[in-house]
Amino acid sequence: MTLEEKVRKAAQELRRTGHHEDAEVVERNIEYISRVWKDSPPTATLGDDLADVQDCIQRILTALGNHVAA
């Protein structure tokens, strides 16, 4: 299972348990990340790509973290 598939599965679980807003955040951000990787020009460095998705990753982690039992 790819990282994208795992994140999408987590979003489905959030939605199933009634956390629709966090599921939307996770889905919207993983879609953006997927587009960045797919559309990245060959001349882009890994650092450039990671900078583009850093905020998205943080939003995903925050949304998922809202539902992790302490």
C-alpha positions in Angstrom: 0.0 0.0 0.0 1.4 3.4 -1.0 1.5 6.3 1.4 -1.2 8.0 -0.6 -3.4 4.9 -0.3 -2.8 4.9 3.5 -3.7 8.5 3.8 -6.9 8.1 1.7 -7.8 5.1 3.9 -7.3 7.2 7.0 -9.6 9.9 5.5 -12.3 7.3 4.9 -12.0 6.2 8.5 -12.4 9.7 9.7 -15.4 10.2 7.5 -16.9 6.8 8.7 -16.5 7.9 12.3 -18.2 11.3 11.7 -15.2 13.5 11.3 -16.1 14.9 7.9 -14.2 18.2 8.2 -10.9 16.5 9.1 -11.5 13.9 6.3 -11.9 16.7 3.8 -8.7 18.4 5.0 -6.8 15.1 4.6 -8.2 14.3 1.2 -7.8 17.8 -0.2 -4.1 17.9 0.9 -3.2 14.5 -0.3 -4.7 15.3 -3.7 -2.6 18.5 -3.9 0.6 16.5 -2.9 -0.2 13.9 -5.6 -0.5 16.7 -8.2 2.8 18.3 -7.1 4.7 15.0 -7.5 3.0 14.2 -10.8 3.4 17.6 -12.4 6.9 18.3 -11.0 9.3 19.2 -13.9 12.4 17.1 -14.2 14.5 20.1 -13.3 12.8 20.5 -9.9 14.8 19.4 -7.0 13.5 17.2 -4.1 13.9 20.3 -1.9 11.6 22.3 -4.2 9.0 19.6 -4.2 9.1 19.1 -0.5 8.8 22.9 0.1 5.6 22.8 -2.0 4.0 20.1 0.1 5.3 20.9 3.6 2.2 22.8 4.7 0.0 20.1 3.3 1.7 17.5 5.2 1.4 19.5 8.4 -2.3 20.0 7.8 -2.8 16.2 7.3 -0.8 15.4 10.4 -2.8 17.9 12.5 -6.2 16.5 11.2 -5.1 12.9 11.9 -3.6 13.9 15.3 -7.0 15.3 16.4 -8.2 11.7 16.6 -5.2 9.8 18.1 -5.9 8.6 21.6 -3.5 10.0 24.1 
